[in-house]
Amino acid sequence: MQFRPPMRIGDYVIEKEDDDGYQATHVLLPRRVRLNVMHPTFVGLRPVAVRMMREACILEALRHPGVPRVYEVGVLADERTQRPWVASELVEGETLATTFVLGYIPVVEVLAVVRDVADILAHAHSRNVVHRGVRPEAIIRGDGSRGYPLCLVNWTDARVPDASEDADRAFADDVFALGLVADLVLSTRTGLPAKVLALVNDMLAPNPMSRPTAADIAARAKAMLEALEAPPEPITDDEVIELSRLRPGRSTKPTPPPPVARPRLRWTPALGVESPPPPPSAYKAIARIKPRS
C-alpha cells in the first residue's frame, strides 16, 4: 500500500515534501517549519525515535543564532501506529555545496564561513556536544535576516560524549571536518595567503591533539578577515622619500613648473623705445617714414 502524507500534523498544514520531511505552515502564526516525521516503516524501532528526540533536545539546548530552533514536538497517532514528529525552523538559503558548484567563492567569503562555523562548533563544544556532520551540504548561507550569516544544520548524528569517550578527540574530529570543507572550496585557488594555508593545514593535522580548537580557529579567521578588509594606511612624506631612494635616478625634489614664456625685447630706432617686436603692420608704417633733410 502506497504511503500518503497527511494534510496536517498538529497545528501545521503540510505544503510539500522534501528530502526527509515536510515543509509546513502554522495554522495561526506566520511561521514556516520543517517537519521531521518518523516513517511508517520505522514504527516500533525505539532507536529511531530516540535519535529524533535527541536531536530536538540538542538543538533546544544549544540556542545559538547559527543553529535551527525547535518549535514543537509531538506524536502522530493513527489506528495502528504512533510516530513522533519534530517541528523546527525552516532555514532558507543556498548550501555551501550549491554555491561551490555554481562558481568561484572569494577567499574572504571562505574565511567568513570558516569563522562562523567554527564559532558555532565552539559554542557546541563548550556544551559538550559534537556535531559529527560538518560538510558543505550542512552549511546554509542566508541573507542575514536570522541575525547570523549562516546556519549549520543536519544535527541528526550529533551526540554528547559519555565518560568513557575522549571528548577532546571528538571535538578535534569536528575541526578536521571543517578543515576538509575549507580545503575543498580552496582547492582550485592559487596564490593563497600563507596564513590561510597554515590555518587549513593545522585543521587537517594527522594528530588530533595537534589541531587547534574551534574557538582558536574562529579567532584566527576573524583576525585574517580584519587584516584583509582593512583599508590601506596612507603613505607619509617620509615613506615617499624613502621609496624614491630605492629607485636610483629619480629625484626626491618636486618638479618645478615650466617657466612662463616672455616676449623678447629689442631696440627699435624708429620707435625710440625698448619694446617687443611690433606686429607686421607696424613694420609697414615704419617703412613709410621719410628721414628729415
BALO-641342 format. One record per residue (C-alpha): residue in one letter; y, z, x. Coordinates in nm, 4 decimals. Layout:
<nodes>
<node rest="A" y="Y" z="Z" x="X"/>
...
</nodes>
This chain:
<nodes>
<node rest="M" y="0.0000" z="0.0000" x="0.0000"/>
<node rest="Q" y="0.3368" z="-0.1005" x="0.1419"/>
<node rest="F" y="0.5812" z="0.1844" x="0.2016"/>
<node rest="R" y="0.9084" z="0.1626" x="0.0105"/>
<node rest="P" y="1.2038" z="0.3637" x="0.1396"/>
<node rest="P" y="1.3676" z="0.6000" x="-0.1090"/>
<node rest="M" y="1.7066" z="0.5152" x="-0.2547"/>
<node rest="R" y="1.8379" z="0.8667" x="-0.1978"/>
<node rest="I" y="1.7463" z="1.1620" x="0.0232"/>
<node rest="G" y="1.9130" z="1.4904" x="-0.0577"/>
<node rest="D" y="2.2815" z="1.4152" x="-0.1128"/>
<node rest="Y" y="2.2691" z="1.0927" x="0.0895"/>
<node rest="V" y="2.2414" z="0.7411" x="-0.0506"/>
<node rest="I" y="2.0432" z="0.5026" x="0.1688"/>
<node rest="E" y="2.2421" z="0.1981" x="0.2873"/>
<node rest="K" y="1.9983" z="0.0262" x="0.5194"/>
<node rest="E" y="1.7063" z="0.0857" x="0.7509"/>
<node rest="D" y="1.7482" z="0.0810" x="1.1288"/>
<node rest="D" y="1.5010" z="0.1109" x="1.4171"/>
<node rest="D" y="1.3593" z="0.4557" x="1.3437"/>
<node rest="G" y="1.5538" z="0.5871" x="1.0471"/>
<node rest="Y" y="1.8180" z="0.5039" x="0.7902"/>
<node rest="Q" y="2.1917" z="0.4748" x="0.7622"/>
<node rest="A" y="2.3233" z="0.6605" x="0.4598"/>
<node rest="T" y="2.6429" z="0.7887" x="0.2955"/>
<node rest="H" y="2.7055" z="1.1253" x="0.1348"/>
<node rest="V" y="2.7493" z="1.1084" x="-0.2433"/>
<node rest="L" y="3.0761" z="1.3063" x="-0.2331"/>
<node rest="L" y="3.2029" z="1.3418" x="0.1225"/>
<node rest="P" y="3.3365" z="1.0455" x="0.3231"/>
<node rest="R" y="3.0507" z="1.0887" x="0.5678"/>
<node rest="R" y="2.8121" z="0.8296" x="0.7042"/>
<node rest="V" y="2.4988" z="0.9665" x="0.8669"/>
<node rest="R" y="2.1856" z="0.8659" x="1.0445"/>
<node rest="L" y="1.8763" z="0.9903" x="0.8623"/>
<node rest="N" y="1.5566" z="1.0559" x="1.0518"/>
<node rest="V" y="1.2644" z="1.0972" x="0.8137"/>
<node rest="M" y="0.9053" z="1.1623" x="0.9071"/>
<node rest="H" y="0.6998" z="0.8518" x="0.8355"/>
<node rest="P" y="0.4151" z="0.8958" x="0.5824"/>
<node rest="T" y="0.1576" z="0.8113" x="0.8493"/>
<node rest="F" y="0.2505" z="1.1316" x="1.0369"/>
<node rest="V" y="0.2136" z="1.3633" x="0.7392"/>
<node rest="G" y="0.0042" z="1.6631" x="0.8377"/>
<node rest="L" y="0.0811" z="1.6284" x="1.2076"/>
<node rest="R" y="0.2600" z="1.9505" x="1.2880"/>
<node rest="P" y="0.3743" z="1.8482" x="1.6415"/>
<node rest="V" y="0.5790" z="1.5605" x="1.4945"/>
<node rest="A" y="0.7598" z="1.7926" x="1.2550"/>
<node rest="V" y="0.8179" z="2.0464" x="1.5315"/>
<node rest="R" y="0.9623" z="1.7743" x="1.7537"/>
<node rest="M" y="1.2106" z="1.6670" x="1.4855"/>
<node rest="M" y="1.3244" z="2.0214" x="1.4168"/>
<node rest="R" y="1.3515" z="2.0970" x="1.7897"/>
<node rest="E" y="1.5872" z="1.8019" x="1.8410"/>
<node rest="A" y="1.8035" z="1.9153" x="1.5484"/>
<node rest="C" y="1.8219" z="2.2695" x="1.6850"/>
<node rest="I" y="1.9157" z="2.1488" x="2.0332"/>
<node rest="L" y="2.1948" z="1.9252" x="1.9035"/>
<node rest="E" y="2.3287" z="2.2059" x="1.6873"/>
<node rest="A" y="2.3235" z="2.4474" x="1.9815"/>
<node rest="L" y="2.4969" z="2.2153" x="2.2292"/>
<node rest="R" y="2.8130" z="2.1451" x="2.0269"/>
<node rest="H" y="2.9671" z="1.9018" x="2.2749"/>
<node rest="P" y="3.2037" z="1.6174" x="2.1710"/>
<node rest="G" y="2.9781" z="1.3752" x="2.3577"/>
<node rest="V" y="2.6691" z="1.4815" x="2.1594"/>
<node rest="P" y="2.5930" z="1.3818" x="1.7950"/>
<node rest="R" y="2.6484" z="1.6504" x="1.5343"/>
<node rest="V" y="2.3775" z="1.7657" x="1.2946"/>
<node rest="Y" y="2.4935" z="1.7985" x="0.9345"/>
<node rest="E" y="2.1845" z="1.8953" x="0.7408"/>
<node rest="V" y="1.8045" z="1.9212" x="0.7468"/>
<node rest="G" y="1.5617" z="1.9224" x="0.4590"/>
<node rest="V" y="1.2169" z="1.8297" x="0.3311"/>
<node rest="L" y="1.1423" z="1.5192" x="0.1283"/>
<node rest="A" y="0.8745" z="1.6260" x="-0.1188"/>
<node rest="D" y="0.6791" z="1.3965" x="-0.3452"/>
<node rest="E" y="0.3490" z="1.4271" x="-0.5290"/>
<node rest="R" y="0.1301" z="1.4315" x="-0.2193"/>
<node rest="T" y="0.3408" z="1.4805" x="0.0929"/>
<node rest="Q" y="0.6216" z="1.6846" x="0.2374"/>
<node rest="R" y="0.8201" z="1.5131" x="0.5087"/>
<node rest="P" y="1.1098" z="1.6734" x="0.6999"/>
<node rest="W" y="1.4350" z="1.4829" x="0.7444"/>
<node rest="V" y="1.7479" z="1.5319" x="0.9562"/>
<node rest="A" y="2.0975" z="1.4012" x="0.8746"/>
<node rest="S" y="2.3035" z="1.3653" x="1.1916"/>
<node rest="E" y="2.6271" z="1.1972" x="1.2877"/>
<node rest="L" y="2.6204" z="0.8170" x="1.2823"/>
<node rest="V" y="2.7703" z="0.7177" x="1.6173"/>
<node rest="E" y="2.9057" z="0.3652" x="1.6104"/>
<node rest="G" y="2.9819" z="0.1502" x="1.9128"/>
<node rest="E" y="2.8121" z="-0.0574" x="2.1797"/>
<node rest="T" y="2.5495" z="0.0842" x="2.4086"/>
<node rest="L" y="2.5943" z="0.0527" x="2.7819"/>
<node rest="A" y="2.2903" z="-0.1764" x="2.7845"/>
<node rest="T" y="2.4627" z="-0.4192" x="2.5460"/>
<node rest="T" y="2.7858" z="-0.4125" x="2.7470"/>
<node rest="F" y="2.5951" z="-0.4733" x="3.0694"/>
<node rest="V" y="2.4120" z="-0.7729" x="2.9235"/>
<node rest="L" y="2.7350" z="-0.9243" x="2.7891"/>
<node rest="G" y="2.9077" z="-0.9352" x="3.1244"/>
<node rest="Y" y="3.0897" z="-0.7672" x="3.4110"/>
<node rest="I" y="3.1750" z="-0.3967" x="3.3967"/>
<node rest="P" y="3.4553" z="-0.2910" x="3.6353"/>
<node rest="V" y="3.3773" z="-0.0219" x="3.8895"/>
<node rest="V" y="3.6429" z="0.2033" x="3.7352"/>
<node rest="E" y="3.4637" z="0.1900" x="3.3973"/>
<node rest="V" y="3.1262" z="0.2622" x="3.5591"/>
<node rest="L" y="3.2734" z="0.5669" x="3.7309"/>
<node rest="A" y="3.4158" z="0.6820" x="3.3974"/>
<node rest="V" y="3.0710" z="0.6540" x="3.2378"/>
<node rest="V" y="2.9116" z="0.8488" x="3.5231"/>
<node rest="R" y="3.1800" z="1.1175" x="3.4968"/>
<node rest="D" y="3.1440" z="1.1577" x="3.1182"/>
<node rest="V" y="2.7630" z="1.1506" x="3.1065"/>
<node rest="A" y="2.7467" z="1.3956" x="3.3977"/>
<node rest="D" y="2.9841" z="1.6234" x="3.2087"/>
<node rest="I" y="2.7519" z="1.6170" x="2.9049"/>
<node rest="L" y="2.4482" z="1.6854" x="3.1229"/>
<node rest="A" y="2.6272" z="1.9719" x="3.2990"/>
<node rest="H" y="2.7050" z="2.1219" x="2.9583"/>
<node rest="A" y="2.3406" z="2.0868" x="2.8512"/>
<node rest="H" y="2.2038" z="2.2218" x="3.1805"/>
<node rest="S" y="2.4277" z="2.5265" x="3.1550"/>
<node rest="R" y="2.2445" z="2.5984" x="2.8295"/>
<node rest="N" y="1.9045" z="2.5346" x="2.9889"/>
<node rest="V" y="1.8500" z="2.2038" x="2.8054"/>
<node rest="V" y="1.7045" z="1.8941" x="2.9738"/>
<node rest="H" y="1.7750" z="1.5541" x="2.8176"/>
<node rest="R" y="1.4851" z="1.3558" x="2.9713"/>
<node rest="G" y="1.6022" z="1.0254" x="2.8249"/>
<node rest="V" y="1.9166" z="0.9120" x="3.0088"/>
<node rest="R" y="1.9213" z="0.5332" x="3.0116"/>
<node rest="P" y="2.1694" z="0.2558" x="2.9203"/>
<node rest="E" y="2.0419" z="0.2376" x="2.5610"/>
<node rest="A" y="2.1216" z="0.6073" x="2.5093"/>
<node rest="I" y="2.4873" z="0.5783" x="2.6148"/>
<node rest="I" y="2.7134" z="0.4601" x="2.3316"/>
<node rest="R" y="3.0681" z="0.3654" x="2.4237"/>
<node rest="G" y="3.3013" z="0.4223" x="2.1301"/>
<node rest="D" y="3.6700" z="0.3735" x="2.0601"/>
<node rest="G" y="3.7622" z="0.7343" x="2.1379"/>
<node rest="S" y="3.8038" z="0.8305" x="1.7715"/>
<node rest="R" y="3.5421" z="1.1056" x="1.8137"/>
<node rest="G" y="3.7594" z="1.2790" x="2.0718"/>
<node rest="Y" y="3.5365" z="1.1716" x="2.3615"/>
<node rest="P" y="3.4989" z="0.8316" x="2.5341"/>
<node rest="L" y="3.1226" z="0.8035" x="2.4792"/>
<node rest="C" y="2.8224" z="0.9682" x="2.3179"/>
<node rest="L" y="2.4837" z="1.0475" x="2.4711"/>
<node rest="V" y="2.2161" z="1.0030" x="2.2048"/>
<node rest="N" y="1.8337" z="0.9988" x="2.1983"/>
<node rest="W" y="1.7666" z="1.3709" x="2.2417"/>
<node rest="T" y="1.4177" z="1.3297" x="2.0972"/>
<node rest="D" y="1.2475" z="1.4216" x="2.4250"/>
<node rest="A" y="1.4927" z="1.6990" x="2.5128"/>
<node rest="R" y="1.3460" z="2.0416" x="2.5718"/>
<node rest="V" y="1.4117" z="2.3840" x="2.7140"/>
<node rest="P" y="1.2076" z="2.4515" x="3.0300"/>
<node rest="D" y="0.9920" z="2.7611" x="2.9989"/>
<node rest="A" y="0.9489" z="3.0295" x="3.2586"/>
<node rest="S" y="0.6582" z="2.8543" x="3.4273"/>
<node rest="E" y="0.8581" z="2.5384" x="3.4946"/>
<node rest="D" y="1.1124" z="2.4683" x="3.7636"/>
<node rest="A" y="1.4360" z="2.4217" x="3.5685"/>
<node rest="D" y="1.6299" z="2.3008" x="3.8736"/>
<node rest="R" y="1.3795" z="2.0216" x="3.9283"/>
<node rest="A" y="1.4022" z="1.9229" x="3.5615"/>
<node rest="F" y="1.7827" z="1.9105" x="3.5856"/>
<node rest="A" y="1.7519" z="1.7011" x="3.9025"/>
<node rest="D" y="1.5409" z="1.4519" x="3.7060"/>
<node rest="D" y="1.8320" z="1.4021" x="3.4637"/>
<node rest="V" y="2.0589" z="1.3404" x="3.7641"/>
<node rest="F" y="1.8119" z="1.0880" x="3.9047"/>
<node rest="A" y="1.8047" z="0.9042" x="3.5698"/>
<node rest="L" y="2.1851" z="0.8839" x="3.5686"/>
<node rest="G" y="2.1713" z="0.7503" x="3.9241"/>
<node rest="L" y="1.9343" z="0.4761" x="3.8100"/>
<node rest="V" y="2.1782" z="0.3803" x="3.5346"/>
<node rest="A" y="2.4689" z="0.3594" x="3.7800"/>
<node rest="D" y="2.2586" z="0.1665" x="4.0325"/>
<node rest="L" y="2.1529" z="-0.0833" x="3.7648"/>
<node rest="V" y="2.5066" z="-0.1524" x="3.6473"/>
<node rest="L" y="2.6448" z="-0.1739" x="4.0021"/>
<node rest="S" y="2.3538" z="-0.3744" x="4.1430"/>
<node rest="T" y="2.5385" z="-0.7077" x="4.1166"/>
<node rest="R" y="2.8599" z="-0.5802" x="4.2784"/>
<node rest="T" y="2.9686" z="-0.6361" x="4.6367"/>
<node rest="G" y="3.2303" z="-0.4578" x="4.8393"/>
<node rest="L" y="3.1933" z="-0.1251" x="4.6598"/>
<node rest="P" y="3.3921" z="0.1718" x="4.7931"/>
<node rest="A" y="3.1923" z="0.3808" x="5.0362"/>
<node rest="K" y="3.2370" z="0.6963" x="4.8269"/>
<node rest="V" y="3.0884" z="0.5246" x="4.5212"/>
<node rest="L" y="2.7831" z="0.4132" x="4.7171"/>
<node rest="A" y="2.7437" z="0.7613" x="4.8624"/>
<node rest="L" y="2.7541" z="0.9157" x="4.5147"/>
<node rest="V" y="2.4826" z="0.6845" x="4.3816"/>
<node rest="N" y="2.2669" z="0.7386" x="4.6891"/>
<node rest="D" y="2.2980" z="1.1146" x="4.6540"/>
<node rest="M" y="2.1846" z="1.0986" x="4.2912"/>
<node rest="L" y="1.8842" z="0.8902" x="4.3948"/>
<node rest="A" y="1.7816" z="1.1164" x="4.6827"/>
<node rest="P" y="1.3987" z="1.1330" x="4.7090"/>
<node rest="N" y="1.4072" z="1.5105" x="4.7395"/>
<node rest="P" y="1.5106" z="1.6565" x="4.4004"/>
<node rest="M" y="1.6643" z="1.9596" x="4.5679"/>
<node rest="S" y="1.8932" z="1.7318" x="4.7728"/>
<node rest="R" y="2.0542" z="1.5776" x="4.4646"/>
<node rest="P" y="2.3917" z="1.7098" x="4.3509"/>
<node rest="T" y="2.4193" z="1.8952" x="4.0241"/>
<node rest="A" y="2.5584" z="1.7246" x="3.7161"/>
<node rest="A" y="2.8762" z="1.9307" x="3.7472"/>
<node rest="D" y="2.9235" z="1.8148" x="4.1094"/>
<node rest="I" y="2.8751" z="1.4517" x="4.0040"/>
<node rest="A" y="3.1344" z="1.4843" x="3.7283"/>
<node rest="A" y="3.3865" z="1.6359" x="3.9705"/>
<node rest="R" y="3.3304" z="1.3704" x="4.2390"/>
<node rest="A" y="3.3525" z="1.0820" x="3.9927"/>
<node rest="K" y="3.6716" z="1.2282" x="3.8460"/>
<node rest="A" y="3.8313" z="1.2552" x="4.1915"/>
<node rest="M" y="3.7393" z="0.8930" x="4.2719"/>
<node rest="L" y="3.8873" z="0.7727" x="3.9443"/>
<node rest="E" y="4.2123" z="0.9573" x="4.0071"/>
<node rest="A" y="4.2351" z="0.8037" x="4.3552"/>
<node rest="L" y="4.1649" z="0.4509" x="4.2278"/>
<node rest="E" y="4.4009" z="0.4742" x="3.9314"/>
<node rest="A" y="4.6888" z="0.6463" x="4.1135"/>
<node rest="P" y="4.9961" z="0.4223" x="4.1716"/>
<node rest="P" y="5.0653" z="0.3370" x="4.5355"/>
<node rest="E" y="5.3197" z="0.5587" x="4.7091"/>
<node rest="P" y="5.6491" z="0.3902" x="4.8056"/>
<node rest="I" y="5.6865" z="0.2929" x="5.1733"/>
<node rest="T" y="5.9573" z="0.4825" x="5.3592"/>
<node rest="D" y="6.2062" z="0.3260" x="5.6036"/>
<node rest="D" y="6.0266" z="0.4874" x="5.8974"/>
<node rest="E" y="5.6981" z="0.3311" x="5.7861"/>
<node rest="V" y="5.8663" z="-0.0107" x="5.7590"/>
<node rest="I" y="5.9935" z="0.0222" x="6.1174"/>
<node rest="E" y="5.6501" z="0.1366" x="6.2354"/>
<node rest="L" y="5.4777" z="-0.1550" x="6.0629"/>
<node rest="S" y="5.7239" z="-0.4019" x="6.2143"/>
<node rest="R" y="5.6473" z="-0.2675" x="6.5609"/>
<node rest="L" y="5.2844" z="-0.3576" x="6.5080"/>
<node rest="R" y="5.3940" z="-0.7211" x="6.4722"/>
<node rest="P" y="5.5349" z="-0.8402" x="6.8079"/>
<node rest="G" y="5.8163" z="-1.0944" x="6.7993"/>
<node rest="R" y="5.9717" z="-0.9519" x="6.4815"/>
<node rest="S" y="6.2959" z="-0.7583" x="6.4977"/>
<node rest="T" y="6.3412" z="-0.4352" x="6.3091"/>
<node rest="K" y="6.7138" z="-0.5101" x="6.2616"/>
<node rest="P" y="6.8157" z="-0.6679" x="5.9331"/>
<node rest="T" y="6.9076" z="-1.0363" x="5.9487"/>
<node rest="P" y="7.2880" z="-1.0735" x="5.9261"/>
<node rest="P" y="7.4240" z="-1.3097" x="5.6619"/>
<node rest="P" y="7.5249" z="-1.6592" x="5.7773"/>
<node rest="P" y="7.8943" z="-1.6921" x="5.8825"/>
<node rest="V" y="8.1370" z="-1.8320" x="5.6291"/>
<node rest="A" y="8.2425" z="-2.1866" x="5.7198"/>
<node rest="R" y="8.6136" z="-2.2083" x="5.8036"/>
<node rest="P" y="8.8199" z="-2.5274" x="5.8307"/>
<node rest="R" y="8.9052" z="-2.6416" x="6.1853"/>
<node rest="L" y="9.2774" z="-2.6074" x="6.2789"/>
<node rest="R" y="9.4725" z="-2.8562" x="6.4946"/>
<node rest="W" y="9.8317" z="-2.9569" x="6.5761"/>
<node rest="T" y="9.9821" z="-3.2377" x="6.3731"/>
<node rest="P" y="10.3107" z="-3.3658" x="6.5262"/>
<node rest="A" y="10.4222" z="-3.5352" x="6.2106"/>
<node rest="L" y="10.3969" z="-3.2159" x="6.0066"/>
<node rest="G" y="10.5104" z="-2.9854" x="6.2842"/>
<node rest="V" y="10.2695" z="-2.7072" x="6.1825"/>
<node rest="E" y="9.9237" z="-2.5931" x="6.2683"/>
<node rest="S" y="9.7176" z="-2.6743" x="5.9631"/>
<node rest="P" y="9.3773" z="-2.8006" x="5.8546"/>
<node rest="P" y="9.3200" z="-3.1754" x="5.8724"/>
<node rest="P" y="9.5104" z="-3.3359" x="5.5826"/>
<node rest="P" y="9.3303" z="-3.5471" x="5.3253"/>
<node rest="P" y="9.3073" z="-3.9239" x="5.3820"/>
<node rest="S" y="9.6076" z="-3.9867" x="5.1524"/>
<node rest="A" y="9.8305" z="-3.7787" x="5.3804"/>
<node rest="Y" y="9.7448" z="-3.9959" x="5.6797"/>
<node rest="K" y="9.8741" z="-4.2986" x="5.4910"/>
<node rest="A" y="10.2040" z="-4.1204" x="5.4182"/>
<node rest="I" y="10.2467" z="-4.0218" x="5.7831"/>
<node rest="A" y="10.1920" z="-4.3800" x="5.8947"/>
<node rest="R" y="10.4870" z="-4.4965" x="5.6813"/>
<node rest="I" y="10.7370" z="-4.2606" x="5.8513"/>
<node rest="K" y="10.9622" z="-4.4613" x="6.0902"/>
<node rest="P" y="11.0870" z="-4.2969" x="6.4098"/>
<node rest="R" y="11.4661" z="-4.2484" x="6.4483"/>
<node rest="S" y="11.6501" z="-4.4986" x="6.6725"/>
</nodes>
